[in-house]
Amino acid sequence: MVPTLEAVAQPRQRRKEARPAELMAAALELFVEKGFAATRLEDVAARAGVSKGTLYLYFDSKEALFKAVIQEGIVPILEEGAGLVDSFEGSAADLLRTLIGEWWQRMGNTPLAGVPKLMISEAGNFPELATYYNDAVIVRGRDLMRRTLQRGIASGEFRAVDVETAIDVIFAPVLMLLIWRYSLGACCGIAHDPQAYLNTHFDLTLGGLVAPTTRTRAAR
């Protein structure tokens, strides 16, 4: 059975023989706490409550363990997002709000939220892992946002914008929320209310996207 996101992202009960999901959860905790370079496989095994030999039954390297965390923790969220975009019957604005809200609940509000800061910190030292993360996560995430924006533009709900640049502008504040949470927010006690932050971000984003004719109709 493939480990579920919940098994990766939420606390686990320790057993004599840890399952792969428990090892991935321990690895995620340590990657976020210590960084990829500083995390050792023996640390992961100890955090999961097993021997290093047990860990090697499932993962032959730290790189394989990291990729498993991404593949089993984040990729399913993006796959579900693709299905949502395919089947969504509401407005493009509602789809955009739903995507951002679901992303926060499924990733931003879990231990997986530490992964973006981890990648920004470690990408230069581990380019192969950065490339993997880009292909598995960033490319797919951008595609979801691209399709949402193109849908709104095609229907006349959104004004014509440079879609690729708009994707960056929409994602940047959300990434900043996570980076702040695992940097200055963690050490200086300066915290944001995530829901208020995301609501404000969405309102400002939508204000820049909605076509003038749509605003006029909405005001009537």
C-alpha positions as CSV (number, residue, x, y, z in Angstrom):
1,M,0.0,0.0,0.0
2,V,1.3,3.5,-0.9
3,P,1.8,5.6,2.2
4,T,-0.8,8.4,2.4
5,L,-0.1,12.1,2.8
6,E,-1.5,12.0,6.3
7,A,0.9,9.3,7.3
8,V,3.8,11.4,6.0
9,A,2.8,14.8,7.4
10,Q,1.3,13.9,10.8
11,P,2.8,12.5,13.9
12,R,3.2,8.8,14.1
13,Q,3.3,6.1,16.7
14,R,6.7,4.4,17.0
15,R,6.9,0.7,16.4
16,K,9.7,-1.8,16.6
17,E,9.8,-1.9,12.8
18,A,9.0,1.5,11.3
19,R,7.0,1.6,8.1
20,P,8.3,3.7,5.2
21,A,5.8,6.5,6.0
22,E,7.2,6.7,9.5
23,L,10.7,7.0,8.2
24,M,9.6,9.7,5.8
25,A,8.0,11.6,8.6
26,A,11.2,11.4,10.7
27,A,13.2,12.5,7.7
28,L,10.9,15.4,6.9
29,E,11.2,16.6,10.5
30,L,15.0,16.5,10.5
31,F,15.4,18.0,7.0
32,V,13.3,21.0,8.1
33,E,15.0,21.3,11.5
34,K,18.7,20.7,10.5
35,G,18.8,21.0,6.7
36,F,19.5,18.3,4.2
37,A,23.3,18.4,4.4
38,A,23.4,18.2,8.2
39,T,20.9,15.3,8.5
40,R,22.4,11.9,8.7
41,L,20.6,8.6,8.0
42,E,21.4,7.4,11.5
43,D,19.6,10.5,12.8
44,V,16.5,9.6,10.8
45,A,16.6,6.0,12.0
46,A,17.0,7.2,15.6
47,R,14.1,9.7,15.3
48,A,11.9,6.9,13.9
49,G,13.0,4.6,16.7
50,V,14.7,1.9,14.5
51,S,18.2,0.8,13.5
52,K,20.0,2.2,10.5
53,G,19.9,-1.2,9.0
54,T,16.1,-1.2,9.1
55,L,16.1,2.2,7.3
56,Y,18.2,0.7,4.5
57,L,15.5,-2.0,4.0
58,Y,13.4,0.8,2.5
59,F,15.8,3.6,1.3
60,D,19.4,3.2,0.0
61,S,20.4,6.8,0.4
62,K,19.5,10.1,1.9
63,E,18.6,11.4,-1.6
64,A,16.2,8.5,-2.1
65,L,14.5,9.3,1.2
66,F,14.1,13.0,0.3
67,K,12.6,12.1,-3.1
68,A,10.2,9.8,-1.3
69,V,9.1,12.6,1.0
70,I,8.3,14.7,-2.0
71,Q,6.7,11.9,-4.1
72,E,4.5,10.7,-1.3
73,G,3.8,13.9,0.5
74,I,3.5,16.7,-2.1
75,V,3.0,15.1,-5.5
76,P,-0.5,13.7,-4.5
77,I,-1.6,17.2,-3.6
78,L,-0.7,18.5,-7.0
79,E,-2.4,15.5,-8.7
80,E,-5.6,16.2,-6.8
81,G,-5.2,19.9,-7.8
82,A,-5.1,18.9,-11.4
83,G,-8.2,16.9,-11.0
84,L,-9.9,19.9,-9.3
85,V,-9.0,22.2,-12.2
86,D,-10.3,19.6,-14.7
87,S,-13.7,19.2,-13.0
88,F,-14.3,22.6,-11.4
89,E,-17.6,24.2,-12.6
90,G,-17.5,27.6,-10.8
91,S,-15.8,30.8,-11.7
92,A,-12.1,31.2,-12.3
93,A,-11.9,33.4,-9.2
94,D,-13.6,30.7,-7.1
95,L,-11.2,28.1,-8.5
96,L,-8.2,30.3,-7.6
97,R,-9.4,30.8,-4.1
98,T,-10.1,27.0,-3.8
99,L,-6.6,26.1,-5.1
100,I,-4.9,28.5,-2.6
101,G,-7.1,27.3,0.3
102,E,-6.6,23.6,-0.5
103,W,-2.9,24.1,-0.9
104,W,-2.7,25.7,2.5
105,Q,-4.7,23.1,4.3
106,R,-2.9,20.1,2.6
107,M,0.6,21.5,2.7
108,G,1.0,24.9,4.3
109,N,-0.7,23.9,7.5
110,T,1.4,20.7,7.9
111,P,5.1,19.8,8.4
112,L,5.5,19.8,4.6
113,A,5.4,23.6,4.8
114,G,9.1,23.6,5.7
115,V,10.1,22.1,2.4
116,P,10.1,25.3,0.3
117,K,12.6,27.0,2.7
118,L,14.6,23.8,2.8
119,M,14.9,23.9,-1.0
120,I,15.8,27.5,-1.2
121,S,18.5,26.9,1.4
122,E,19.9,23.7,-0.1
123,A,19.3,24.1,-3.9
124,G,22.8,25.5,-4.7
125,N,24.5,22.7,-2.8
126,F,22.4,19.9,-4.2
127,P,21.5,20.8,-7.8
128,E,20.3,17.3,-8.6
129,L,17.7,17.4,-5.8
130,A,16.7,21.0,-6.8
131,T,16.1,19.8,-10.4
132,Y,14.0,16.9,-9.1
133,Y,12.0,19.2,-6.9
134,N,11.5,21.7,-9.8
135,D,10.2,18.9,-12.1
136,A,8.0,17.2,-9.5
137,V,6.6,20.2,-7.7
138,I,7.2,23.6,-9.2
139,V,6.4,22.7,-12.8
140,R,3.2,21.0,-11.8
141,G,2.2,23.8,-9.5
142,R,2.8,26.4,-12.1
143,D,0.7,24.4,-14.6
144,L,-2.3,24.5,-12.2
145,M,-2.0,28.2,-11.8
146,R,-1.5,28.7,-15.6
147,R,-4.6,26.8,-16.4
148,T,-6.6,28.7,-13.9
149,L,-5.5,32.1,-15.2
150,Q,-5.9,31.1,-18.8
151,R,-9.4,29.9,-18.0
152,G,-10.3,33.3,-16.5
153,I,-8.8,35.2,-19.4
154,A,-10.5,33.1,-22.0
155,S,-13.9,33.6,-20.3
156,G,-13.4,37.4,-20.0
157,E,-13.5,37.2,-16.2
158,F,-9.8,38.1,-15.9
159,R,-8.1,40.8,-17.9
160,A,-5.3,39.8,-20.2
161,V,-2.0,39.6,-18.2
162,D,1.4,38.1,-18.7
163,V,0.5,34.7,-17.4
164,E,4.0,33.4,-16.6
165,T,4.9,36.6,-14.7
166,A,1.5,36.5,-12.9
167,I,2.2,33.0,-11.7
168,D,5.3,34.2,-10.0
169,V,3.6,37.2,-8.5
170,I,0.8,35.1,-7.1
171,F,3.1,32.4,-5.6
172,A,5.7,34.8,-4.1
173,P,3.6,36.0,-1.1
174,V,2.5,32.5,-0.2
175,L,6.1,31.3,-0.3
176,M,7.1,34.3,1.9
177,L,4.5,33.3,4.5
178,L,6.2,29.9,4.7
179,I,9.7,31.2,4.7
180,W,8.9,33.7,7.4
181,R,7.3,30.9,9.5
182,Y,10.5,28.9,9.4
183,S,13.0,31.7,9.8
184,L,12.3,35.1,11.5
185,G,8.9,33.9,12.8
186,A,10.5,30.9,14.4
187,C,13.3,32.7,16.2
188,C,11.8,36.2,16.8
189,G,8.3,35.3,17.8
190,I,6.9,37.4,14.9
191,A,3.9,35.4,13.5
192,H,1.2,36.1,10.9
193,D,-2.4,34.9,11.1
194,P,-2.2,32.6,8.0
195,Q,-5.9,32.8,7.2
196,A,-6.0,36.6,7.4
197,Y,-2.7,36.8,5.3
198,L,-4.1,34.5,2.6
199,N,-7.5,36.3,2.5
200,T,-5.7,39.6,2.0
201,H,-3.4,38.1,-0.6
202,F,-6.3,36.7,-2.5
203,D,-8.3,39.9,-2.4
204,L,-5.4,42.0,-3.7
205,T,-4.6,39.4,-6.4
206,L,-8.2,39.3,-7.5
207,G,-8.4,43.0,-7.6
208,G,-5.6,43.1,-10.1
209,L,-6.9,40.2,-12.2
210,V,-10.6,40.9,-12.6
211,A,-11.5,42.5,-15.9
212,P,-13.1,46.0,-15.7
213,T,-16.3,44.8,-17.3
214,T,-16.6,42.1,-14.6
215,R,-16.1,44.7,-11.8
216,T,-18.9,46.8,-13.3
217,R,-21.3,43.9,-13.5
218,A,-20.4,42.8,-9.9
219,A,-21.1,46.4,-8.7
220,R,-24.6,46.5,-10.1
